Amino acid sequence: MKREVKLASIIALLLSALVGRAQERNDTTTIERSPILVDSVPVDTVVSAPRKLGVVRRTVRGFDRLNDDYIEQQHYVCTVMLQATHSYDNYSLSSAGDDRQKVTFSPDSKLKVGPYVGWKWFFAGYTFELGNIGFGNLKQQFDLSIYSSQIGLDIFYRRTGNDYKLRNAHFGSDVDTKLLEGVSFDGLKAGITGFNIYYIFNHGRFSYPAAFAQSTIQKISCGTWMAGIGYTRNSIDLDYDRLQQLIDEKLGQQTVQLDSGLMFNSVKYYDFSLSAGYGYNWVFAKNCLFGVCMQAALAHKRSSGIVTAAEDMNFSFRNINIDGIGRFGLVYNNMKWYAGASVILHTYNYRKSRFSTNNTFGSLNIYAGYNFLLKKKYRKQE
């Protein structure tokens, strides 16, 4: 995680520096030449020519070009925010066959709180679970976002505890599994690390940060198409012996043996994706916005795991599936103060002939924040 945070911070500082340089407008270089003799008469010539910009500077210069009729740019450099989060995590594991076995785990939702700070494009925070302060089973979540009007970058890191519950189980149509529902299970640990980077096509009129980063204000309703790429590393550690003991204990004489597809100690999933979607910002009152964004991702999956079944001690599978990301935001922002709520949902699917899993996670965020340190060009206005 330290490497990811350090890399993201370096990227943020580099982009900020480039943008600062790119804000210079109509730079010219004056070239003085020696007098030119025309029929023995000296003629002084002064030539003004545009300075040539590098590819990077020309690209970055356009990142924050906005249509002022649609979007009001941020007046402040820094922000602080306090956020409360209710998280949702759900893991479904399935074996193969007509009567395939399936188990679904999720923890009880608990309140997380934490501070966030922002500086220009850099916005990061850390949340912790209140109920676990002082205990060893801390759940951790780290999010870092870098936004411009054209491009967004999200980096995320999540580590769950071992307080899952078995929400649903299917071991065949003739097996009653109601006694397993809601039973605590401490044999599952999961984590996810990754990033998404996306390009916003109608960036001059549509502000993605207005709905999800509170760094601009959308003045007129507008929508846009967007596209991006992403990478995700998802890990699951399962104590299948503990799961078998739990099944035996609760089902008694109806107990069943776990299929080989569910008999693994750990699995890691690597996800490379291309995504596309549409977002819309609805301005329903002054300084009030409701934003929605839906993206579907065509993802190439690679995974590795350790399976204890004698016929297949090791396995790996590669496939292509469709994943999804949904974002919904409601915000009030008068530029100095802002408050609102957002819902973010991710779903990842991994399917093969003998094993499949679905990981769905998301969060409901409620926040309030304050912007400060006016930019130079706005100081005279206040």
QUIMOQUI-V852357 format. One line per field, one symbol per residue. ss: DSSP state (H for helix, E for strand, L for the rest). Layout:
ss = ???
This chain:
ss = LHHHHHHHHHHHHHHHHHHHHHLLLLLEEEEELLLEEELLEEELLEEEEELLLLHHHHHHHLLLLLLLLLEELLLEEEEEEEEEEEEEEEEEEEELLLLLLEEEEEELLLEEEEEEEEELLEEEEEEEEHHHLLLLLLLEEEEEEEELLLEEEEEEEEELLLLEEEEEEELLLLLLLHHHLLEEELLEEEEEEEEEEEEELLLLLLLHHHHHLLLLEELLLEEEEEEEEEEEEEEEEELHHHHHHHHHHHHHHHLLLLLHHHLEEEEEEEEEEEEEEEEEEEEEELLEEEEEEEEEEEEEEEEEEEELLLLLLEEEEEEEEEEEEEEEEEEEELLLEEEEEEEEEEEEEEELLLEEEEEEEEEEEEEEEEEEEELHHHHLLL
